[in-house]
Amino acid sequence: MHARSLLVAVVGLSCLALALPATAANTPCPSDAFMDVSNSPGAGKGYARPRVEAKCDGEELVVSSNAIPHYEFVQITPNPLVELNRDYRMPLDPKLAEQPSPLPLLGPSGVAINGIPLFGPNEGPVPPPGFGDPVYNAIMDSCMGHTARQYHYHALVETCFNVAREADEPSPILAFGSDGFPVYGPYGCRDEECSEVIQYKSSWEQLRAPRIDTWDAYRFVPKEGAEYLDRCNGHSADDQGGAYHYHATATFPYIMGCFSGTPSADAGRASDRQNRRRDGGPGGGSGDDPRPTAEQVSEAAAKLAIDEHKLAEALRLTDGRVAPMNFAAAARALEIDARDLYEALGVTAQVPPRGARGGPGGRRRGVGPQRQGGRPPGPRPQGPRPRQ
């Protein structure tokens, strides 16, 4: 009788376990961090209602959304706001990788708590030569979002997530990276006792105006002080019990500067962005060009009659940099045509003819007709850049 009771108890516990949400061992499901957007104002008349659902499935956090903002949509780019239903999967119990890895050059690097995807701190190739800092170039709405294939963020504004935070309170979670680590707002506790709430800051420094090729306009410079973050814009600090996490910051890289963990396969997903780069780069995967080996760099330097270190520097391979690979940007830095660089590295690319408008090295001066409606020749007007 005792054995039968024990068997019934075991079976009962098994059934209970099957009825509960499946999560990684000892890891609580963070689904409560996500917003309920069902009663929000939505994007406006004529647009689909916003939708976001979060659940845990085995060892993954799964976020389903339709990329429609829960607030009024203000069109900044020529691209319309469209409903794009997607699932975003990321590790439920993220671990720090041995080495950080680059964000995708294009496409999602995480998802916000309202279901809007996060993109890295660079824009795409349009208008050419492109890849500038969209925040610097003033092509973002007041919540730091805009449309390409879908509405997405390049930075995060805490108040856009209906956060009512007091001055002496730390910021809540605003997003999750594709590697599973949470992204908090800019404010956090200085220590475990939260004796003081401080604003966390990026350790990246601006070298030049990031109008184009953003990743070449900034450098990570480690800084002393509890308020400064690491290369990826995160830390393992007492404000979250020593657990690693990212913070949104007021300056580049705004959300994340790289992945400190191992990103899921959704990072840079081609179906979440414009179909091809139009500047010679790959159209699938993360949009990044392939990372060349040391041997490829050495051989390419010899073929191009360029100093090997200079070539490696243009390719973002020096000084411990962890940045997306972009041969077209490297060619601009070297003042050569990207077609020559692709060929020297032994990489096949679909590139326009040399000197073509919007081509590999950018349109050469005096080549190609002036685009109708474009800015006429002469000095660039002063003041804020117009929204595009």
Protein Blocks (a to p, Z undefined) as FASTA:
>chain_A
ZZmmmmmmmmmmmmmmmmpccddehiacfklmpccfklggbjbehiacdddddddehjac
cdddehiafbdcddfbfbdcddddddddddfbdcddfbdcdddfbdcfbdcfkopacddf
bdcfbdcebjiafklnopacfkopacdfbccdfbdcfklnopacdfkbccddfbdcfkop
acddfbdcfblnopaccddddfbdcfbdckbokllmpccdddedjkbccfkopacdfkln
opacddddfbdehlagcdfbdcdfknopaklmcfbeonopafehnopacdddfklmmmmm
mmnopafklmmmmnopgghiacdddfklmmmmnopafklmmmmnopacddddehiahiln
opaehiacadehiaceddddedjdddZZ
